[in-house]
Amino acid sequence: MPQFHAEINVMPHKALLDPQGKAVLMGLKNLNITTIEDVRVGKHIQLLIQANDEKEAYQIAETACKNLLHNPIMETYQISIHPVK
C-alpha cells in the first residue's frame, strides 16, 4: 500500500492571545532583535500514513486533526500531503 507524509501545522486563532509568542517576542527584543513585530507559536506534526491515494491520506490526517491533534476552540490547522518516494 502506498505511503504518504502528512505535514500538519496547528496554530492558535489569530484573535486569541498567544502567551508563548509574546514570551518569544520579548526574548528577541532582549537580544536586540527589534525588527520582528509579532510571533505566533504553534505545533508542527508529521504523520506517515498508509493509504490508497492522496485523497484518502488527507481524510485520515483530517480525522486525526479533528479528533485529537487540535483544539477547535483555540486552534486552526493546515494539512499538506506528499507521497513517499
C-alpha positions in Angstrom: 0.0 0.0 0.0 1.4 3.5 -0.8 2.7 5.7 1.9 2.2 9.4 2.4 3.7 12.1 4.6 1.2 14.4 6.2 2.6 17.7 7.4 0.2 19.4 9.8 0.6 22.9 11.2 -1.5 23.8 14.2 -1.7 27.5 15.2 -3.6 29.5 17.7 -6.6 31.5 16.3 -5.4 35.0 15.4 -8.0 36.6 17.7 -6.6 34.8 20.7 -3.6 35.9 22.8 -0.5 33.8 22.3 1.5 33.8 25.6 4.3 31.7 24.1 4.6 34.0 21.2 4.7 37.1 23.4 7.4 35.4 25.6 9.5 34.7 22.4 9.0 38.2 21.2 10.2 39.7 24.5 13.2 37.3 24.4 14.1 38.5 20.9 13.8 42.2 22.0 16.1 41.3 24.9 18.6 40.1 22.3 18.3 43.4 20.5 16.4 41.8 17.6 13.9 44.6 17.3 12.7 44.3 13.7 10.3 41.4 14.5 6.9 42.8 15.3 4.9 39.7 16.2 5.5 36.0 17.0 2.9 33.2 17.0 4.0 29.8 18.3 2.2 26.6 17.1 2.9 22.9 16.6 4.2 21.1 13.6 3.2 17.4 13.3 4.3 14.8 10.8 2.4 11.6 10.1 3.4 8.7 8.0 0.1 7.3 6.5 -0.6 4.2 4.5 -3.5 4.9 2.2 -4.7 4.0 -1.3 -4.3 7.6 -2.6 -3.6 11.2 -1.6 -7.3 11.9 -1.0 -7.6 9.1 1.4 -4.4 10.1 3.2 -5.8 13.6 3.5 -9.0 12.3 5.0 -7.1 10.2 7.6 -5.0 13.2 8.6 -8.0 15.4 8.8 -9.8 12.9 11.1 -6.7 12.9 13.3 -6.7 16.7 13.5 -10.4 17.0 14.2 -10.5 14.3 16.9 -7.1 14.7 18.6 -4.4 17.0 17.2 -6.1 20.4 17.6 -8.5 22.2 19.8 -11.1 23.8 17.6 -11.9 26.4 20.2 -8.4 27.7 20.3 -6.6 26.5 17.2 -6.7 26.1 13.4 -4.8 23.6 11.3 -3.4 23.2 7.8 -2.6 19.8 6.2 -0.3 19.1 3.2 0.1 15.6 1.9 3.2 14.3 0.0 3.8 10.8 -1.4 6.7 8.9 0.0 9.3 8.3 -2.8 
